[in-house]
Amino acid sequence: MEMALKKTEGTQFKMHPQKFAMWLFMVSVVMLFAAFTSAYVVKQSSGVWLDFDLPFMFDITTGIVVLSSVFMHLAYHYAKTNEIKKLKTFLVLTAITGFAFLAGQLIAWQELINDGVFFVGNPAGSFVYVLSGLHGFHLVSAVIFLFIVVISAFKYKVHSKSLLRIEMCTTYWHFLGGIWLYLYLFLTLNH
Protein backbone atom coordinates (compact mmCIF):
# COMPACT_ATOMS: atom_id res chain seq x y z
CA MET A 1 0.00 0.00 0.00
CA GLU A 2 2.79 2.40 0.89
CA MET A 3 4.61 1.54 -2.35
CA ALA A 4 1.58 2.42 -4.47
CA LEU A 5 1.28 5.72 -2.62
CA LYS A 6 4.88 6.63 -3.40
CA LYS A 7 4.35 5.78 -7.03
CA THR A 8 1.46 8.21 -7.36
CA GLU A 9 3.26 10.99 -5.47
CA GLY A 10 5.71 11.43 -8.34
CA THR A 11 3.02 11.42 -11.01
CA GLN A 12 2.22 14.87 -12.37
CA PHE A 13 -0.90 16.03 -14.10
CA LYS A 14 0.22 16.83 -17.63
CA MET A 15 -2.77 18.78 -18.96
CA HIS A 16 -2.49 22.56 -19.21
CA PRO A 17 -4.73 24.21 -16.57
CA GLN A 18 -6.66 26.19 -19.21
CA LYS A 19 -7.38 23.00 -21.16
CA PHE A 20 -8.51 21.29 -17.96
CA ALA A 21 -10.88 24.18 -17.17
CA MET A 22 -12.25 24.04 -20.72
CA TRP A 23 -12.89 20.29 -20.43
CA LEU A 24 -14.71 20.82 -17.14
CA PHE A 25 -16.82 23.49 -18.80
CA MET A 26 -17.62 21.18 -21.72
CA VAL A 27 -18.69 18.43 -19.31
CA SER A 28 -21.09 20.89 -17.68
CA VAL A 29 -22.46 21.82 -21.11
CA VAL A 30 -23.03 18.13 -21.90
CA MET A 31 -24.90 17.78 -18.62
CA LEU A 32 -27.02 20.84 -19.43
CA PHE A 33 -28.05 19.52 -22.84
CA ALA A 34 -28.60 16.02 -21.43
CA ALA A 35 -30.94 17.50 -18.83
CA PHE A 36 -32.91 19.47 -21.44
CA THR A 37 -33.21 16.55 -23.85
CA SER A 38 -34.31 14.31 -20.97
CA ALA A 39 -36.92 16.89 -19.98
CA TYR A 40 -38.03 16.98 -23.64
CA VAL A 41 -38.67 13.21 -23.62
CA VAL A 42 -40.53 13.37 -20.30
CA LYS A 43 -42.70 16.32 -21.36
CA GLN A 44 -43.41 14.72 -24.75
CA SER A 45 -44.75 11.61 -23.03
CA SER A 46 -47.17 13.70 -20.93
CA GLY A 47 -49.52 13.98 -23.92
CA VAL A 48 -49.68 17.81 -24.13
CA TRP A 49 -47.65 18.02 -27.31
CA LEU A 50 -48.37 19.65 -30.66
CA ASP A 51 -46.19 18.33 -33.44
CA PHE A 52 -44.92 20.55 -36.23
CA ASP A 53 -42.30 20.31 -38.94
CA LEU A 54 -38.82 21.40 -38.00
CA PRO A 55 -37.51 24.32 -40.06
CA PHE A 56 -35.76 23.31 -43.28
CA MET A 57 -33.04 25.77 -42.30
CA PHE A 58 -31.94 23.29 -39.60
CA ASP A 59 -30.89 20.96 -42.42
CA ILE A 60 -28.84 23.72 -44.00
CA THR A 61 -27.23 24.85 -40.74
CA THR A 62 -26.27 21.25 -40.02
CA GLY A 63 -24.32 21.19 -43.28
CA ILE A 64 -22.74 24.52 -42.34
CA VAL A 65 -21.62 23.06 -38.99
CA VAL A 66 -19.90 20.16 -40.72
CA LEU A 67 -18.21 22.52 -43.19
CA SER A 68 -17.04 24.83 -40.41
CA SER A 69 -15.51 21.89 -38.52
CA VAL A 70 -13.60 20.92 -41.67
CA PHE A 71 -12.33 24.50 -41.98
CA MET A 72 -11.30 24.58 -38.32
CA HIS A 73 -9.50 21.25 -38.63
CA LEU A 74 -7.59 22.54 -41.65
CA ALA A 75 -6.67 25.74 -39.81
CA TYR A 76 -5.27 23.68 -36.94
CA HIS A 77 -3.35 21.46 -39.38
CA TYR A 78 -1.81 24.50 -41.06
CA ALA A 79 -0.85 25.97 -37.68
CA LYS A 80 1.03 22.76 -36.87
CA THR A 81 2.86 22.89 -40.22
CA ASN A 82 3.58 26.65 -40.03
CA GLU A 83 1.64 27.44 -43.19
CA ILE A 84 0.49 30.77 -41.79
CA LYS A 85 -1.26 32.11 -44.89
CA LYS A 86 -3.44 28.97 -45.12
CA LEU A 87 -3.97 29.07 -41.35
CA LYS A 88 -5.35 32.61 -41.59
CA THR A 89 -7.52 31.71 -44.59
CA PHE A 90 -9.14 28.75 -42.88
CA LEU A 91 -9.62 30.61 -39.59
CA VAL A 92 -11.48 33.35 -41.47
CA LEU A 93 -13.55 30.72 -43.33
CA THR A 94 -14.37 29.13 -39.98
CA ALA A 95 -15.52 32.49 -38.64
CA ILE A 96 -17.66 33.11 -41.73
CA THR A 97 -19.34 29.71 -41.42
CA GLY A 98 -19.85 30.33 -37.69
CA PHE A 99 -21.70 33.54 -38.50
CA ALA A 100 -23.61 31.77 -41.27
CA PHE A 101 -24.74 29.13 -38.78
CA LEU A 102 -25.96 31.77 -36.33
CA ALA A 103 -27.77 33.65 -39.11
CA GLY A 104 -29.31 30.37 -40.27
CA GLN A 105 -30.59 29.69 -36.76
CA LEU A 106 -32.30 33.09 -36.71
CA ILE A 107 -33.86 32.31 -40.09
CA ALA A 108 -35.02 28.95 -38.67
CA TRP A 109 -36.68 30.77 -35.78
CA GLN A 110 -38.41 33.03 -38.30
CA GLU A 111 -39.64 29.91 -40.14
CA LEU A 112 -41.07 28.65 -36.85
CA ILE A 113 -42.84 31.95 -36.24
CA ASN A 114 -44.23 31.96 -39.79
CA ASP A 115 -45.59 28.45 -39.14
CA GLY A 116 -47.29 29.63 -35.95
CA VAL A 117 -44.83 27.97 -33.58
CA PHE A 118 -44.02 30.36 -30.76
CA PHE A 119 -41.91 30.17 -27.63
CA VAL A 120 -45.02 29.95 -25.45
CA GLY A 121 -48.17 27.91 -25.91
CA ASN A 122 -46.59 24.73 -27.26
CA PRO A 123 -44.03 22.79 -25.20
CA ALA A 124 -42.57 21.25 -28.37
CA GLY A 125 -41.90 24.70 -29.77
CA SER A 126 -40.52 25.94 -26.47
CA PHE A 127 -38.00 23.11 -26.38
CA VAL A 128 -36.86 23.77 -29.95
CA TYR A 129 -36.29 27.44 -29.15
CA VAL A 130 -34.49 26.66 -25.87
CA LEU A 131 -32.26 23.92 -27.30
CA SER A 132 -31.28 25.84 -30.43
CA GLY A 133 -30.97 29.10 -28.48
CA LEU A 134 -28.69 27.60 -25.85
CA HIS A 135 -26.55 26.10 -28.56
CA GLY A 136 -26.45 29.45 -30.35
CA PHE A 137 -25.41 31.18 -27.13
CA HIS A 138 -22.51 28.75 -26.71
CA LEU A 139 -21.56 29.21 -30.35
CA VAL A 140 -21.37 32.98 -29.80
CA SER A 141 -18.78 32.27 -27.08
CA ALA A 142 -16.90 30.05 -29.54
CA VAL A 143 -16.93 32.79 -32.20
CA ILE A 144 -15.49 35.25 -29.66
CA PHE A 145 -12.77 32.72 -28.82
CA LEU A 146 -12.19 32.19 -32.54
CA PHE A 147 -11.71 35.94 -33.06
CA ILE A 148 -9.05 35.93 -30.34
CA VAL A 149 -7.28 33.14 -32.23
CA VAL A 150 -7.71 34.95 -35.58
CA ILE A 151 -6.16 38.12 -34.14
CA SER A 152 -3.31 36.05 -32.68
CA ALA A 153 -2.77 34.38 -36.06
CA PHE A 154 -2.59 37.73 -37.83
CA LYS A 155 0.01 38.81 -35.24
CA TYR A 156 1.98 35.62 -36.02
CA LYS A 157 1.40 34.25 -32.51
CA VAL A 158 -0.17 30.99 -33.72
CA HIS A 159 2.30 28.49 -35.17
CA SER A 160 3.81 25.08 -34.48
CA LYS A 161 5.51 26.30 -31.30
CA SER A 162 2.48 28.15 -29.99
CA LEU A 163 -0.58 25.93 -30.40
CA LEU A 164 -2.40 26.17 -27.07
CA ARG A 165 -5.03 28.70 -28.16
CA ILE A 166 -5.81 27.07 -31.48
CA GLU A 167 -5.86 23.59 -29.90
CA MET A 168 -8.40 24.76 -27.34
CA CYS A 169 -10.43 26.67 -29.91
CA THR A 170 -10.45 23.67 -32.25
CA THR A 171 -11.55 21.33 -29.48
CA TYR A 172 -14.35 23.67 -28.40
CA TRP A 173 -15.44 24.28 -31.99
CA HIS A 174 -15.67 20.56 -32.77
CA PHE A 175 -17.40 19.99 -29.45
CA LEU A 176 -20.12 22.52 -30.30
CA GLY A 177 -20.43 21.01 -33.77
CA GLY A 178 -20.95 17.63 -32.14
CA ILE A 179 -23.55 19.10 -29.77
CA TRP A 180 -25.47 20.53 -32.73
CA LEU A 181 -25.35 17.21 -34.59
CA TYR A 182 -26.70 15.52 -31.45
CA LEU A 183 -29.49 18.10 -31.10
CA TYR A 184 -30.37 17.90 -34.79
CA LEU A 185 -30.59 14.11 -34.70
CA PHE A 186 -32.45 14.17 -31.39
CA LEU A 187 -35.04 16.67 -32.64
CA THR A 188 -35.40 14.92 -35.99
CA LEU A 189 -35.88 11.48 -34.45
CA ASN A 190 -38.11 12.63 -31.58
CA HIS A 191 -40.32 15.02 -33.47
Secondary structure, 3 states (H helix, E strand, C coil): CHHHHHHHHCCCCCCCHHHHHHHHHHHHHHHHHHHHHHHHHHHHCCCCCCCCCCCCHHHHHHHHHHHHHHHHHHHHHHHHCCCHHHHHHHHHHHHHHHHHHHHHHHHHHHHHHHCCCCCCCCHHHHHHHHHHHHHHHHHHHHHHHHHHHHHHHHCCCCECCECHHHHHHHHHHHHHHHHHHHHHHHHHHCC
